[in-house]
Amino acid sequence: MTRARMRWLVSVASLAASPAIVSAQPAPQPDSALRRRAASITVGDYCSVARQIVSDTMVIRALGADSSDARSSAALICNPLLSSFSLLALRGLAPAPIEAVARLQTNVYSAAQQGILDAMSEFRADVRTPGMTAVLRTALGRERDSAFVVIAETAHGLVVAEARDQALDRLANYERKLGPTSARLNFPEVLLNYAAQRWVPGFKATPLGGPSPLEVVASYVPGYVTFVDGSGTPIPVSAAEFGLRYYLFGKHFGKPGIAGVFLPSYLAAGMLTASNDNGALVWPWKGQDRSGGYFSWGSIKVGYIKRSGGSWLLSKQFQIVPFVF
């Protein structure tokens, strides 16, 4: 391989690998009206009205068996560590209050945040029933009752928006992994990945995240090319690939067409094996086979095997015969 050809290969690999591999996605945004209300209501506001509700004898009597659940939910809502947080900040969509930044109290945010949001939903389910409407209005007064309705429905709206957006994210991840910009699998890969998603940890789908980003690669690829003895003529090479494919679930990835070269749906890496004899449809283990490695940024693949038949290999991910190669 010529020095110029080597520089060209390195440039292609560097260009393909340049975008940051960031699969984390920004937090979903609720609608503007809900966002404004959630920014103006604090956990302390919710706590204040919740305490007033569960301390009223008439309310407790009306709740009956549900009163203990309402009290437990109110106790979780009234967590002093998060009382200064706005409802929007609980979702991570607004900055933490200055009290938290100053570490005036020790906070364990993630568990406490999720617990409070769940408690708010349960508290609303207990006390915002048709049979409790008149009881709460009497116990709180019309103005205070109206304020509670706004507080409870705002918190509930955030929970609903989060559930909706998580569901949409899961669907988007499935489309990224199984849709038109994903890699085409051969029949053995179909079986291996179907089994892996059922029984292998790390390959299974999760309730909150949806599909795993991992996929098994076990393919015969007759579409590699190499250059031998400084020749500028591409020579076909057949190789076997064994490795892992990782799908990039970030919203900026998965682009079609030319943009997909820079922001593809996946990357892959693993072991590459090829015979020292070049040619299309050559058995990779024919004669004196050699092994090395490969890296794929989307459909662009670069491999290296130290052999006399050309060390650097190039290919583009494609499938000539469905479920074969």
C-alpha positions in Angstrom: 0.0 0.0 0.0 1.4 3.4 -0.9 2.0 6.2 1.6 -0.6 8.4 -0.1 -3.2 5.6 0.2 -2.3 5.1 3.8 -2.9 8.8 4.5 -6.2 8.6 2.7 -7.4 5.7 4.8 -6.4 7.4 8.1 -8.2 10.6 7.0 -11.4 8.6 6.3 -11.3 6.9 9.6 -10.5 10.1 11.5 -13.3 12.0 9.7 -15.8 9.2 10.5 -14.8 9.0 14.2 -14.8 12.7 14.8 -18.4 13.3 16.1 -18.8 12.9 19.8 -20.5 9.6 20.7 -23.2 11.0 23.0 -26.2 8.8 23.5 -27.7 10.9 26.4 -30.7 12.9 25.3 -31.8 16.3 26.7 -34.8 16.1 29.1 -38.1 16.3 27.2 -39.9 19.6 27.4 -43.5 20.0 28.7 -45.8 22.6 27.0 -45.1 26.2 27.8 -48.2 26.8 30.0 -47.5 23.8 32.1 -43.8 24.7 32.3 -44.7 28.2 33.6 -47.0 26.9 36.3 -44.5 24.2 37.4 -41.8 26.8 37.7 -43.9 28.9 40.0 -45.0 26.1 42.4 -42.6 24.6 44.9 -42.6 21.3 46.8 -43.1 23.4 49.9 -46.4 24.8 48.4 -47.6 21.3 47.8 -46.5 20.2 51.2 -48.4 23.1 52.9 -51.8 22.2 51.4 -51.2 18.5 51.7 -50.6 18.9 55.4 -53.7 21.0 55.8 -55.8 18.3 54.0 -54.6 15.4 56.1 -54.9 17.3 59.4 -58.6 18.0 58.8 -60.8 15.6 60.7 -63.7 15.8 58.2 -61.3 15.0 55.3 -59.8 12.0 57.2 -63.3 10.7 58.0 -64.4 11.0 54.3 -61.2 9.3 53.1 -61.9 6.3 55.3 -59.5 3.4 54.5 -57.6 5.7 52.1 -56.6 8.1 54.8 -53.5 6.2 55.8 -52.3 6.2 52.2 -52.9 9.9 51.9 -51.0 10.6 55.2 -48.0 8.5 53.9 -48.0 10.3 50.6 -48.1 13.7 52.3 -45.2 12.7 54.5 -43.1 11.9 51.4 -44.1 15.2 49.8 -43.1 17.1 52.9 -39.4 16.2 52.5 -37.5 19.2 53.9 -34.5 18.5 51.7 -36.6 19.4 48.6 -39.1 21.9 49.9 -37.5 24.8 48.0 -37.4 23.0 44.7 -39.9 24.0 42.1 -42.0 21.3 40.5 -40.1 22.0 37.2 -36.7 21.5 39.0 -37.9 18.1 40.2 -38.0 17.0 36.5 -34.5 18.4 36.0 -35.9 21.1 33.6 -34.9 24.1 35.8 -31.9 25.0 38.0 -31.7 23.8 41.6 -32.6 26.6 44.1 -29.9 28.5 45.7 -30.6 26.8 49.0 -29.6 23.5 47.5 -26.6 24.9 45.7 -25.4 26.3 49.0 -25.7 22.8 50.6 -27.7 24.1 53.5 -29.0 20.5 53.8 -27.6 17.3 52.6 -29.6 16.1 49.6 -29.9 12.8 47.9 -31.7 14.1 44.9 -32.4 11.3 42.5 -34.3 8.9 44.9 -36.0 11.8 46.7 -37.2 13.4 43.5 -38.7 10.2 42.1 -40.3 9.4 45.4 -41.9 12.8 45.7 -43.3 12.7 42.2 -44.8 9.3 42.8 -46.2 10.5 46.2 -47.8 13.5 44.5 -49.6 11.2 42.0 -50.8 8.9 44.7 -52.0 11.8 46.9 -53.9 13.3 44.0 -55.5 9.9 43.3 -56.6 9.6 46.9 -58.1 13.1 47.5 -59.1 14.3 44.1 -62.0 11.9 43.6 -65.6 13.1 42.8 -66.7 12.2 46.3 -64.0 14.3 47.9 -64.6 17.5 45.9 -67.2 19.1 48.2 -65.3 17.9 51.4 -62.1 19.5 50.3 -63.8 22.7 49.4 -65.4 22.9 52.8 -62.2 22.0 54.6 -59.9 24.3 52.7 -62.1 27.1 51.6 -62.8 28.0 48.0 -59.7 30.0 47.4 -57.3 27.5 49.0 -59.1 24.6 47.3 -58.7 26.3 43.9 -55.0 26.7 44.7 -54.7 23.0 45.5 -56.4 22.0 42.3 -53.8 24.0 40.3 -50.9 22.6 42.3 -52.1 19.0 42.1 -53.0 19.1 38.4 -49.6 20.8 37.5 -47.7 18.0 39.3 -49.9 15.4 37.6 -49.3 17.1 34.2 -45.6 16.8 34.7 -45.8 13.1 35.5 -48.0 12.5 32.5 -45.7 14.5 30.2 -42.7 12.5 31.4 -44.4 9.2 30.9 -45.5 10.3 27.4 -42.0 11.5 26.4 -40.4 8.4 27.8 -42.7 6.2 25.7 -41.9 8.3 22.6 -38.2 7.9 23.4 -38.5 4.2 23.6 -40.4 4.1 20.3 -37.7 6.3 18.7 -35.0 3.9 20.0 -36.8 0.9 18.5 -37.0 2.8 15.2 -33.3 3.6 15.4 -32.4 0.0 16.0 -34.9 -1.8 13.8 -35.8 0.9 11.2 -34.6 2.0 7.8 -31.2 3.4 9.0 -30.2 0.2 10.9 -27.9 -2.5 9.7 -29.4 -5.4 7.8 -28.8 -8.8 9.5 -28.1 -12.2 8.0 -30.0 -15.2 9.2 -27.5 -16.4 11.9 -27.4 -12.8 13.3 -31.2 -12.7 13.4 -31.3 -15.9 15.5 -28.4 -14.8 17.7 -29.9 -11.4 18.4 -33.4 -12.7 18.9 -31.9 -15.1 21.5 -29.7 -12.4 23.1 -32.6 -10.0 23.7 -34.5 -12.8 25.5 -31.8 -14.3 27.7 -28.5 -12.3 27.7 -28.1 -9.5 30.2 -27.2 -6.3 28.5 -29.0 -7.2 25.4 -32.5 -7.3 26.9 -35.0 -4.4 26.6 -35.8 -2.5 29.8 -39.2 -1.0 30.8 -37.8 2.6 30.9 -35.1 2.5 28.3 -36.6 0.3 25.7 -34.3 -1.7 23.5 -30.7 -2.4 24.3 -28.2 -0.5 22.1 -26.1 -3.7 21.7 -26.3 -6.1 18.8 -24.2 -9.2 17.9 -22.2 -9.1 14.7 -21.4 -12.5 13.0 -21.3 -11.9 9.3 -19.6 -13.0 6.0 -18.6 -9.9 4.0 -17.5 -10.3 0.4 -17.5 -6.5 -0.1 -14.1 -5.4 1.4 -11.5 -3.9 -0.9 -7.7 -3.5 -0.5 -4.7 -2.2 -2.4 -1.6 -4.4 -3.0 2.0 -3.3 -3.7 1.2 0.4 -4.2 -1.4 -0.4 -6.9 -4.2 2.1 -7.2 -6.6 -0.6 -8.3 -9.0 -1.8 -5.6 -9.0 -5.6 -5.1 -11.9 -7.4 -3.6 -11.5 -9.2 -0.3 -13.9 -11.6 1.5 -13.8 -11.6 5.3 -15.7 -12.7 8.3 -16.7 -10.3 11.1 -17.3 -11.1 14.7 -18.1 -8.3 17.2 -20.6 -6.0 18.6 -22.7 -3.2 17.1 -23.8 -0.3 19.3 -26.7 1.9 18.3 -26.5 5.6 18.9 -29.8 6.6 20.4 -29.1 10.3 20.7 -31.5 12.5 18.8 -28.8 14.0 16.6 -27.8 10.6 15.2 -29.5 8.3 12.8 -29.4 10.7 9.8 -30.2 9.4 6.3 -28.1 10.0 3.2 -24.9 11.9 3.3 -25.5 13.2 6.8 -25.5 9.6 8.0 -21.8 9.3 7.2 -21.1 11.8 10.0 -24.1 11.1 12.3 -25.0 7.4 11.7 -27.3 5.1 13.6 -24.6 2.8 15.0 -20.9 2.0 15.3 -19.4 -1.5 15.5 -16.0 -3.1 16.3 -14.7 -6.6 16.5 -12.5 -9.3 15.0 -11.9 -9.6 11.2 -10.7 -12.7 9.5 -9.7 -13.2 5.8 -7.7 -15.6 3.7 -4.4 -14.4 2.2 -6.0 -15.0 -1.2 -8.0 -12.0 -2.4 -11.2 -12.2 -4.3 -15.0 -11.9 -4.0 -16.7 -14.9 -2.5 -13.5 -16.4 -1.1 -13.8 -18.5 2.0 -12.2 -16.4 4.8 -10.5 -19.5 6.3 -9.1 -20.8 3.0 -5.4 -21.6 3.0 -3.4 -19.2 5.1 -6.0 -17.1 6.9 -5.2 -14.1 9.0 -7.1 -12.3 11.7 -7.2 -8.6 12.8 -9.8 -6.1 13.7 -12.3 -3.7 12.2 -14.2 -0.6 13.1 -17.4 0.7 11.6 -18.8 4.2 11.9 -22.2 3.6 10.5 -21.9 2.0 7.1 -18.2 2.9 6.6 -15.9 0.1 7.7 -12.1 0.1 8.1 -10.2 -3.1 8.9 -6.6 -4.1 9.4 -5.1 -7.6 9.0 -1.3 -8.0 8.7 -1.0 -10.1 5.5 0.8 -10.0 2.2 -2.5 -9.7 0.3 -3.1 -6.1 1.6 -3.3 -5.1 5.2 -5.8 -2.3 5.2 -9.3 -3.1 4.1 -12.3 -0.8 3.3 -15.9 -1.6 3.0 -19.4 -0.1 3.1 -22.2 -1.9 5.0 -24.7 -3.4 2.6 -26.5 -6.6 1.9 -26.7 -8.1 -1.6 -28.8 -11.1 -0.8 -31.3 -10.6 2.0 -30.5 -12.5 5.2 -27.3 -13.9 3.6 -24.6 -11.3 2.8 
